């Protein structure tokens, strides 16, 4: 039986920040990354928690990301706020662009944040939750690198192409969903590989286009889009909105520059923010109150709202701490002690 130790959220955040400082990242970059990774662990999203540290360090060691990048925001008075991430990690670029996005949204009712030349490795719910905390609705999306075959295809073309949506609620947790447009995130298959467990049929195909349940064959082949042609179409939309429309890489282009799926890709990210009350102005009823009627109707049928389990985990870990195994703690110690030298 493995020994589990619970760390307070603040302590884990500090330890993650120390790792990235040791690896050569700036104070600002390290702190922003640490907040995102710790948030994944806090919400029991293991595929977006400390598991991501190694990929970040590997990409940094390969020289594919700028460790001390200083993102630059440009807000020209239009509805589009732009942040040049300067080939750094995405979390700091988003934090720098967020105040400008909120200001523009409150002024205009609708605004967009375009982040270019960033390395995005985490979930998208931190972005939309940052908007719901400020009373706004939000939609975030980004491509990745080619790992998903289009419906009917046999070779990787799309990224896992996640998108997230958040809606503010008068009390309690917001309404949030965040999912890849592939059947699962690539990280889920990697976690199965590390655990020596097969994956369910329907998640991926091998290099010959045959269904794959072995994680190694799946990672060498291609993931599948959820919902067949419907998921494939949504993934195409994300490629277009998060690639050509914002002047950044598609997933195929990102992989071409990167040259490997073992590293994290550089591409862009698009976040849309909506002032709910401005959109409903002049119409009868309170839009937030009407939304609660809809949520109550969903729950009244015995269904659950997305992210309910994640929010329950967050509430629990805030009190009890984040449970980590001895192996996970040893890895954190090794990364903090050796930095990039911890990697082969």
Buried (B, 14 or more C-beta within 10 A) or exposed (E): EEEEEEBBBEEBBBBBBBBBBBBBBBEBBBBBBBBBBBBBBBBBBBBBBBBBBEBBBBBBBBEBBBBEBBBEBEBEEEBBBBBBBBBBBBBBBBBBBBEBBBEBBBEBBBBBBBBBBBBBBBBBBBBBBBBBEBBBBBBBBBBBBBBBBBBEBBEBBBBBBBBBBBBBBEEEBBBBBBBBBBBBBBBBBBBBBEEEEBBEEEBBBBEEEEBBBBBEBBBEBBBBBBBEEEBBBBBBBBBEBBBEEBEBBBBBBBBEEBEEBEBBBBBBBBBBBBBBBBEBEEEEEEBBEEBBEEBEEEEEEEEEBBBEEBBEBBEBBEEEBBBBEEEBBEBBEEBBEBBBEBBE
